[in-house]
Amino acid sequence: MENTILNLWNSGKPVLNCWMSSSSPFCAEVLAESGYDSITVDLQHGLNDYKDALS
């Protein structure tokens, strides 16, 4: 599997990341199609935990 983020960093290009604090599958799908290079799911600062991230 290609590591897109590492390839961008190695070529000197910026990486666009989104910080997601919602556990909504709909929000995750919308963000996945929004052109971000990566999405960070925040499991530390809110009400979400690992179980919520898997749903």
N, C-alpha and C positions, 0 to 999 in steps of 0.2 A: 504494500500500500504506500502510495506517495505521501510524503510529509510536506504538504503545501506551505505551512507556516515556516518551516525550516528552509525550504527553497526560497521563499520570499526574503527572509532575513539574509540568507547567503548571497542573494543577488542585490542586496542593498535597498530593497523596496520596503515600504511600510506595511504593517499588518493591521487591519481594522478589526478590533474585537468589540463585542457587545457584552455588557454585564447584565445578566438576567436574574431577577429576584423573585419572579413569579413561578409557581408550580403548574401553571396552565399549559397543557399540551398544545392548545391553540396558539398561544404566544410563542412557544418553541417552534412550531411549524412556520409561523409568519416570519420570525427572525431567521430561520434556516433558509428562507427564500429571499431574504432582503439584501444579500450581497456581502455579508460579513465574512471575514476569513476564519473567525473563530467566535464561539459563544461560551462565556464563563457562566456556569450555573452556581449562584451564591447559595451555599448550604450553611453558612456560618452566621450571617448577620440578620437573618429574618426568621420567619416561622417555618421555613421549609427544611426538610431533612433528606437523607439519602432515599428513603422510601418514597417521598413525594417526587423526587427527581426521576425515579424509575417509572412513575405512572404516566 
